[in-house]
Amino acid sequence: MRLLIIRHGDPDYGRDSLTEKGWREAALLAERISKLDVAAFYVSPLGRAKDTASLTLKKMNREAVEYEWLQEFPPTIQRPDTVGVRRTIAWDWLPQDWTKEEAYFRRDQWADTEIMQEGDVGEAYRQVIRGFDNVLANHGYIRDGEYYKAERPNRDTIVFFCHFGLECVLLSRLMNVSPMILWHHTCAAPASVTTLITEERRQGKASFRMSAFGDISHFYPEEEEPSLSARFCETFDCARERHD
């Protein structure tokens, strides 16, 4: 089975929709995905993901199943540098803060720190992976410890339209790693495609292997530049790029 995890196009967060650039990105994405034989589509309930999906779905005359757990990963925390000032999303930290804690590198401990427990981040994570595993089970792959039992092995393609923070949660489940590593060491541009394919090297035992992360090759024919909303400043002295 093949999983495609797609981040929404360049966002207009104020309207929970897409910018003009985001709509261009979604159109280029639709050209790419519409050429595939897709077994099922799943979409976040948030507008920017639904708008991104809408062009693909219209082009293919298809519908997507909407799941609440596919929304952007929602818990907030008192990040060390913003205590007493504001709460922040749980998955965006300064590197000098999160790397101090060995627990954040461990998949069985990252959600047990005082900060994460105060934000009930672990429970939010478990809700997402329960929903995700249920979808995979419906497509024939049953979670069994650290891998999946291929009860109905297949070559279907299923597509998720969602968000960067949520994408990293899904990947952390498939890779059996702490999501903190993925949140802070990967960058998926808006309207990018991440591809994972099952490997069944022994009958009935499957794992998911990533063959592409954050692919934007569908931008190339029209020379569409990736959005800077995916990342922060490359060097601190660049005033045009985001610092925080």
N, C-alpha and C positions, 0 to 999 in steps of 0.2 A: 504494500500500500504506500501511496505517496501523499504526504501532507504539504500543503502550501500555506504558509502563515504570512499574511499580507498586512503591513502597516497602512493606516489611512493616509490619504494625500495631505499635502501641505495644509495645516489646519488654520482655521479662523476660530480660535478658542472662545472668543466673546460670543459668537453666534452658534457655536458648536456645529460648524459646517466646514467648508473648504474655502480657501482663497481662490482667486482667479487662477493662480499657478496650480493649486491643488486640483482644480477641475481639469486642467490640461494633463496633469499627471494621471488622474483617474481615467481619462480617455485613452491615453497611451497604454495604461495597464489593461484596460478592457480589450484592446486590440490583441494583446498577448494572451490573456486568459481565455478569451472566446474561441481560440483555436484548439483548446484542450477538450478532452472528453472528461467532464467532471461529474462525479457521482453525487456529490452533495456540497452545498454551500452553507456556511455558518457565519453569523455576523453579530457584532457588538450592538447593544441598544443605543449607543451614542451617535449623534447626528453625523459627525465627521467620518465615522466608519461606515454608516449606512449610506451616506452620500457617495463615498468611494465605491462601495459595492454596487450602487444603483446602476452605474453605466455598464458594468459587466453583466449584471442580471438582465437589464433591458436588452442588451445586444444578443444575449443567449435565450431570451424569453424564459427565464428561470426565476425561482424564488429562493430565498435563504431562510434558514431557521435562526431565529434570534434567541440568544441566551444572555441572561443578565450577567453571568460570570465572565463573559467575554469583554465587558467594559474595561476601561483602563483601570489598572490595579489601584483600588480606592483608599486603603488606609493611610492615615496621616500620623506623623510623629513629632516629638520635640527634638529636632535635630540639634546636635551639640552647639553649633554656631548660631542657632536661632532661638535658643531657650528664652522664654519670656518675651519674645518678639512676635513670632508667628509659628504656626504648625506648617510642616512641609510634607510633600509626598514621601512615602516610606522608602522609595527606591532611588532617591537622588541625594547623595551625600558628597561632602568634600573628601577627596582621597586621604588627606592627612588625618581625618577623623575615623572613617570606617576601618581603615587598614590597621589601626591600633589594636583592634579586637580580633584575636585569633578565631573566636567563635564565628565571625562573619564569613570565614573561608570554609566552614564546615557545614555540610548539608543537613546534619542532624542537630546543629546548635545555633544556626544563624538567627532564628526567630525567638530564641530563649533569652536574649539580653534584656535588661531592664527597659531600655528604650523601645524595643520591638514589642515586648509584652504590654507596656502601657498603651500602645496603639492597637493592640489585638491583631497584630500583623500575621501571626501564625495561623489564626483561625481563618482569616481572609484567604491566605495561601491554600489552606486545606480545602476551602470551598471551591476554589478554582480548579485544583487538580482532581477533585471528585467529579466535577462536571466534565472535565476533559477526559478522564478515564472512562466515564460513562459513554461519551461519544465514540471513543476508540472501541469500546466493547460492543457497541451497536454495529460497528463495522467489522467485527470479527477478531479484535485483538484485546485480550483480557490481561490486565495487570496481574503479575505473579511475582511478588518480591521486587527484584531490581530489573526485570525484563517483562516481556509480554508473551502470553501463550497465543499462538496463532491458531485459534479454533476454526476460523474460516479464512484462511490465507487468500489474499486477492491482490490484484494490481490496480485497484480503484484509486482515483485522485479525489481528495477532499480538500476544500479551501476554507480558511478562516480569515475573515476581515476583522482586524482588531487594532491593537495599539502596542507601542514599543515596550512599555513596562510589563504589560500582560504577556506579550510574546516571550519575554525572558522568563516569566514564570512557567509557561508551557515548555520551553526548551530545558529549563532546569529539571523539570519532571522527567523528560525523556532522557536526559544525560546524567541524571542522578548527581547533580552538583548544586551548590548554593546559588540561588539567584543573584546574590550580591555580586558575584564575579561577573555574571552576564550583564547586569544592569550597569556596571561601571567600566567594563572592558570591551563592550561591543557597541556598535552604533548602526541602527537600521534606519535608513533615510525614509521619508514619507513615500508611500506608494511602492515600497520595495517588497521583494518576494524572497522568503526563506523556504528552502525545499529540504524535506527529510524523506528518506525512503527506507522501508523496512529491509532488514537482512535476516534471512532464516537459514543460517548455516547448518543448523540441525533441525530436523523436522519438528514443527510445533513450538519452537523457541525463537522469538523474534526480538530484535532491538531496532531502534530508529537511528539512522546515520544521516548527518547533515551533509548534503552535497553542495549547497549554496546558501550563503547568508546575506540578507539585505541586497539582493541582486536588483539592479536598476538598468539592465541592458535594454529594456523596452524604451528607455529614454533616448538611446543613442541615435536612432534614425532621424529624430527631430531635433537633436542636439539640445535636449532639455537638461538644464543643470540641476543637480540634486539640491534640495532645500536645505538651508542652514538651520532650520528649526530642529534638525536631527541632532545637533551637537553644540558644544560651546567653543569659545575662541581657541584658535590654534596656538597663538602666542598672546600673552597678556596685553601687549602694546597695541593690539588691533581694536580700535574703538568701534568698528562697524559690526563686530561679532559679539554674540552673547557672552557675558562673564558669569551670570548666575540667573 
